[in-house]
Amino acid sequence: MIERRTMTVQETAAYLGVSKDLIYNMVKTGELPAVKLGRRILFRKEVLERWMQAQEMKF
């Protein structure tokens, strides 16, 4: 079985503990890195982990 390397908007929102609307807004403004495949927006787990680490360093 192949392990998924991406998450959907809903999965990402749950993972980060925020709303789907916030995820969509952050993608739209370029704040959150995402991959668009057709109409789907996906998030690579390893990229989200690096992004979160970078956000922690800003404080």
N, CA, C and O atoms as a printed pandas DataFrame, in Angstrom:
     atom_number atom_name residue_name chain_id  residue_number  x_coord  y_coord  z_coord
0              1         N          MET        A               1    0.834   -1.189    0.000
1              2        CA          MET        A               1    0.000    0.000    0.000
2              3         C          MET        A               1    0.879    1.253    0.000
3              4         O          MET        A               1    1.864    1.334    0.734
4              5         N          ILE        A               2    0.512    2.211   -0.821
5              6        CA          ILE        A               2    1.273    3.451   -0.940
6              7         C          ILE        A               2    0.728    4.479    0.042
7              8         O          ILE        A               2   -0.480    4.698    0.129
8              9         N          GLU        A               3    1.642    5.104    0.781
9             10        CA          GLU        A               3    1.239    6.144    1.731
10            11         C          GLU        A               3    1.022    7.450    0.975
11            12         O          GLU        A               3    1.857    7.851    0.164
12            13         N          ARG        A               4   -0.098    8.107    1.244
13            14        CA          ARG        A               4   -0.380    9.398    0.608
14            15         C          ARG        A               4    0.607   10.446    1.095
15            16         O          ARG        A               4    0.961   10.491    2.273
16            17         N          ARG        A               5    1.040   11.282    0.174
17            18        CA          ARG        A               5    1.978   12.340    0.522
18            19         C          ARG        A               5    1.312   13.703    0.516
19            20         O          ARG        A               5    1.951   14.716    0.805
20            21         N          THR        A               6    0.020   13.727    0.186
21            22        CA          THR        A               6   -0.697   14.997    0.129
22            23         C          THR        A               6   -1.942   14.961    1.003
23            24         O          THR        A               6   -2.440   13.901    1.382
24            25         N          MET        A               7   -2.427   16.169    1.307
25            26        CA          MET        A               7   -3.655   16.311    2.083
26            27         C          MET        A               7   -4.580   17.267    1.340
27            28         O          MET        A               7   -4.122   18.154    0.620
28            29         N          THR        A               8   -5.875   17.080    1.519
29            30        CA          THR        A               8   -6.874   17.962    0.939
30            31         C          THR        A               8   -7.006   19.225    1.796
31            32         O          THR        A               8   -6.396   19.340    2.860
32            33         N          VAL        A               9   -7.811   20.161    1.310
33            34        CA          VAL        A               9   -8.082   21.380    2.091
34            35         C          VAL        A               9   -8.694   21.007    3.434
35            36         O          VAL        A               9   -8.282   21.527    4.471
36            37         N          GLN        A              10   -9.670   20.114    3.421
37            38        CA          GLN        A              10  -10.334   19.720    4.667
38            39         C          GLN        A              10   -9.352   19.045    5.625
39            40         O          GLN        A              10   -9.351   19.345    6.819
40            41         N          GLU        A              11   -8.527   18.149    5.120
41            42        CA          GLU        A              11   -7.543   17.472    5.967
42            43         C          GLU        A              11   -6.515   18.453    6.516
43            44         O          GLU        A              11   -6.111   18.354    7.674
44            45         N          THR        A              12   -6.093   19.398    5.683
45            46        CA          THR        A              12   -5.115   20.395    6.114
46            47         C          THR        A              12   -5.701   21.301    7.187
47            48         O          THR        A              12   -5.028   21.623    8.165
48            49         N          ALA        A              13   -6.950   21.711    7.010
49            50        CA          ALA        A              13   -7.611   22.545    8.015
50            51         C          ALA        A              13   -7.676   21.816    9.353
51            52         O          ALA        A              13   -7.398   22.404   10.398
52            53         N          ALA        A              14   -8.040   20.546    9.322
53            54        CA          ALA        A              14   -8.104   19.763   10.560
54            55         C          ALA        A              14   -6.715   19.599   11.171
55            56         O          ALA        A              14   -6.555   19.697   12.388
56            57         N          TYR        A              15   -5.728   19.354   10.342
57            58        CA          TYR        A              15   -4.347   19.168   10.796
58            59         C          TYR        A              15   -3.817   20.427   11.482
59            60         O          TYR        A              15   -3.134   20.348   12.503
60            61         N          LEU        A              16   -4.140   21.596   10.907
61            62        CA          LEU        A              16   -3.650   22.858   11.470
62            63         C          LEU        A              16   -4.596   23.433   12.529
63            64         O          LEU        A              16   -4.241   24.374   13.238
64            65         N          GLY        A              17   -5.800   22.863   12.631
65            66        CA          GLY        A              17   -6.757   23.337   13.630
66            67         C          GLY        A              17   -7.402   24.656   13.266
67            68         O          GLY        A              17   -7.697   25.472   14.140
68            69         N          VAL        A              18   -7.623   24.870   11.971
69            70        CA          VAL        A              18   -8.252   26.104   11.502
70            71         C          VAL        A              18   -9.403   25.749   10.563
71            72         O          VAL        A              18   -9.633   24.575   10.275
72            73         N          SER        A              19  -10.124   26.761   10.087
73            74        CA          SER        A              19  -11.257   26.521    9.194
74            75         C          SER        A              19  -10.801   26.331    7.746
75            76         O          SER        A              19   -9.708   26.748    7.361
76            77         N          LYS        A              20  -11.659   25.699    6.961
77            78        CA          LYS        A              20  -11.381   25.545    5.529
78            79         C          LYS        A              20  -11.321   26.914    4.862
79            80         O          LYS        A              20  -10.507   27.126    3.964
80            81         N          ASP        A              21  -12.171   27.843    5.289
81            82        CA          ASP        A              21  -12.168   29.193    4.709
82            83         C          ASP        A              21  -10.810   29.863    4.892
83            84         O          ASP        A              21  -10.313   30.523    3.979
84            85         N          LEU        A              22  -10.210   29.696    6.068
85            86        CA          LEU        A              22   -8.894   30.278    6.309
86            87         C          LEU        A              22   -7.852   29.643    5.387
87            88         O          LEU        A              22   -6.992   30.340    4.849
88            89         N          ILE        A              23   -7.927   28.332    5.203
89            90        CA          ILE        A              23   -6.988   27.648    4.295
90            91         C          ILE        A              23   -7.131   28.214    2.882
91            92         O          ILE        A              23   -6.135   28.558    2.247
92            93         N          TYR        A              24   -8.378   28.312    2.386
93            94        CA          TYR        A              24   -8.599   28.865    1.043
94            95         C          TYR        A              24   -8.050   30.284    0.933
95            96         O          TYR        A              24   -7.418   30.617   -0.070
96            97         N          ASN        A              25   -8.277   31.125    1.936
97            98        CA          ASN        A              25   -7.776   32.506    1.920
98            99         C          ASN        A              25   -6.252   32.542    1.920
99           100         O          ASN        A              25   -5.654   33.341    1.200
100          101         N          MET        A              26   -5.619   31.687    2.717
101          102        CA          MET        A              26   -4.156   31.667    2.783
102          103         C          MET        A              26   -3.542   31.181    1.472
103          104         O          MET        A              26   -2.472   31.647    1.077
104          105         N          VAL        A              27   -4.204   30.261    0.805
105          106        CA          VAL        A              27   -3.724   29.800   -0.501
106          107         C          VAL        A              27   -3.877   30.931   -1.519
107          108         O          VAL        A              27   -2.969   31.191   -2.308
108          109         N          LYS        A              28   -5.014   31.588   -1.497
109          110        CA          LYS        A              28   -5.295   32.666   -2.445
110          111         C          LYS        A              28   -4.282   33.802   -2.329
111          112         O          LYS        A              28   -3.882   34.381   -3.340
112          113         N          THR        A              29   -3.863   34.125   -1.102
113          114        CA          THR        A              29   -2.905   35.216   -0.886
114          115         C          THR        A              29   -1.454   34.759   -0.978
115          116         O          THR        A              29   -0.536   35.572   -0.874
116          117         N          GLY        A              30   -1.250   33.460   -1.173
117          118        CA          GLY        A              30    0.114   32.952   -1.297
118          119         C          GLY        A              30    0.810   32.704    0.029
119          120         O          GLY        A              30    2.008   32.422    0.048
120          121         N          GLU        A              31    0.098   32.800    1.124
121          122        CA          GLU        A              31    0.699   32.585    2.443
122          123         C          GLU        A              31    0.989   31.119    2.727
123          124         O          GLU        A              31    1.930   30.799    3.453
124          125         N          LEU        A              32    0.193   30.239    2.164
125          126        CA          LEU        A              32    0.305   28.811    2.434
126          127         C          LEU        A              32    0.649   28.084    1.138
127          128         O          LEU        A              32   -0.080   28.207    0.153
128          129         N          PRO        A              33    1.749   27.329    1.121
129          130        CA          PRO        A              33    2.136   26.635   -0.112
130          131         C          PRO        A              33    1.178   25.496   -0.448
131          132         O          PRO        A              33    0.818   24.694    0.414
132          133         N          ALA        A              34    0.776   25.440   -1.706
133          134        CA          ALA        A              34   -0.182   24.427   -2.152
134          135         C          ALA        A              34    0.122   24.020   -3.583
135          136         O          ALA        A              34    0.845   24.709   -4.303
136          137         N          VAL        A              35   -0.440   22.896   -3.978
137          138        CA          VAL        A              35   -0.329   22.387   -5.340
138          139         C          VAL        A              35   -1.739   22.341   -5.907
139          140         O          VAL        A              35   -2.651   21.815   -5.269
140          141         N          LYS        A              36   -1.920   22.889   -7.099
141          142        CA          LYS        A              36   -3.236   22.829   -7.720
142          143         C          LYS        A              36   -3.191   21.824   -8.860
143          144         O          LYS        A              36   -2.391   21.950   -9.786
144          145         N          LEU        A              37   -4.052   20.835   -8.778
145          146        CA          LEU        A              37   -4.183   19.814   -9.818
146          147         C          LEU        A              37   -5.611   19.873  -10.329
147          148         O          LEU        A              37   -6.536   19.401   -9.668
148          149         N          GLY        A              38   -5.786   20.454  -11.504
149          150        CA          GLY        A              38   -7.134   20.668  -12.000
150          151         C          GLY        A              38   -7.850   21.625  -11.069
151          152         O          GLY        A              38   -7.382   22.739  -10.836
152          153         N          ARG        A              39   -8.976   21.198  -10.540
153          154        CA          ARG        A              39   -9.737   22.032   -9.599
154          155         C          ARG        A              39   -9.377   21.738   -8.150
155          156         O          ARG        A              39   -9.843   22.425   -7.241
156          157         N          ARG        A              40   -8.561   20.734   -7.931
157          158        CA          ARG        A              40   -8.210   20.328   -6.558
158          159         C          ARG        A              40   -7.011   21.111   -6.046
159          160         O          ARG        A              40   -6.079   21.408   -6.794
160          161         N          ILE        A              41   -7.050   21.439   -4.770
161          162        CA          ILE        A              41   -5.921   22.059   -4.085
162          163         C          ILE        A              41   -5.405   21.028   -3.097
163          164         O          ILE        A              41   -6.148   20.530   -2.251
164          165         N          LEU        A              42   -4.124   20.716   -3.218
165          166        CA          LEU        A              42   -3.509   19.723   -2.338
166          167         C          LEU        A              42   -2.307   20.325   -1.628
167          168         O          LEU        A              42   -1.718   21.306   -2.082
168          169         N          PHE        A              43   -1.961   19.715   -0.509
169          170        CA          PHE        A              43   -0.851   20.183    0.311
170          171         C          PHE        A              43    0.081   19.011    0.575
171          172         O          PHE        A              43   -0.359   17.959    1.039
172          173         N          ARG        A              44    1.363   19.183    0.286
173          174        CA          ARG        A              44    2.341   18.138    0.571
174          175         C          ARG        A              44    2.698   18.200    2.047
175          176         O          ARG        A              44    3.022   19.264    2.575
176          177         N          LYS        A              45    2.636   17.058    2.704
177          178        CA          LYS        A              45    2.878   17.008    4.150
178          179         C          LYS        A              45    4.245   17.571    4.529
179          180         O          LYS        A              45    4.354   18.351    5.475
180          181         N          GLU        A              46    5.294   17.177    3.792
181          182        CA          GLU        A              46    6.637   17.648    4.153
182          183         C          GLU        A              46    6.780   19.151    3.947
183          184         O          GLU        A              46    7.512   19.805    4.691
184          185         N          VAL        A              47    6.101   19.708    2.957
185          186        CA          VAL        A              47    6.144   21.157    2.736
186          187         C          VAL        A              47    5.411   21.881    3.855
187          188         O          VAL        A              47    5.871   22.924    4.322
188          189         N          LEU        A              48    4.275   21.343    4.292
189          190        CA          LEU        A              48    3.555   21.946    5.414
190          191         C          LEU        A              48    4.387   21.926    6.689
191          192         O          LEU        A              48    4.375   22.887    7.459
192          193         N          GLU        A              49    5.110   20.830    6.911
193          194        CA          GLU        A              49    5.969   20.739    8.099
194          195         C          GLU        A              49    7.050   21.825    8.065
195          196         O          GLU        A              49    7.295   22.487    9.073
196          197         N          ARG        A              50    7.689   22.006    6.918
197          198        CA          ARG        A              50    8.724   23.056    6.788
198          199         C          ARG        A              50    8.113   24.443    6.948
199          200         O          ARG        A              50    8.701   25.320    7.580
200          201         N          TRP        A              51    6.925   24.635    6.369
201          202        CA          TRP        A              51    6.251   25.921    6.475
202          203         C          TRP        A              51    5.936   26.245    7.937
203          204         O          TRP        A              51    6.131   27.377    8.382
204          205         N          MET        A              52    5.445   25.240    8.686
205          206        CA          MET        A              52    5.126   25.457   10.093
206          207         C          MET        A              52    6.381   25.799   10.895
207          208         O          MET        A              52    6.345   26.668   11.766
208          209         N          GLN        A              53    7.488   25.116   10.600
209          210        CA          GLN        A              53    8.743   25.417   11.302
210          211         C          GLN        A              53    9.180   26.852   11.017
211          212         O          GLN        A              53    9.651   27.551   11.914
212          213         N          ALA        A              54    9.026   27.282    9.785
213          214        CA          ALA        A              54    9.409   28.644    9.430
214          215         C          ALA        A              54    8.526   29.664   10.148
215          216         O          ALA        A              54    9.005   30.734   10.525
216          217         N          GLN        A              55    7.248   29.349   10.340
217          218        CA          GLN        A              55    6.349   30.246   11.041
218          219         C          GLN        A              55    6.754   30.369   12.511
219          220         O          GLN        A              55    6.654   31.452   13.089
220          221         N          GLU        A              56    7.200   29.296   13.109
221          222        CA          GLU        A              56    7.632   29.309   14.516
222          223         C          GLU        A              56    8.843   30.200   14.706
223          224         O          GLU        A              56    8.970   30.860   15.737
224          225         N          MET        A              57    9.719   30.228   13.744
225          226        CA          MET        A              57   10.945   31.018   13.860
226          227         C          MET        A              57   10.689   32.516   13.816
227          228         O          MET        A              57   11.548   33.292   14.235
228          229         N          LYS        A              58    9.544   32.941   13.324
229          230        CA          LYS        A              58    9.239   34.360   13.202
230          231         C          LYS        A              58    8.944   35.021   14.539
231          232         O          LYS        A              58    8.960   36.248   14.634
232          233         N          PHE        A              59    8.674   34.235   15.573
233          234        CA          PHE        A              59    8.291   34.820   16.850
234          235         C          PHE        A              59    9.469   35.038   17.731
235          236         O          PHE        A              59    9.319   35.528   18.851
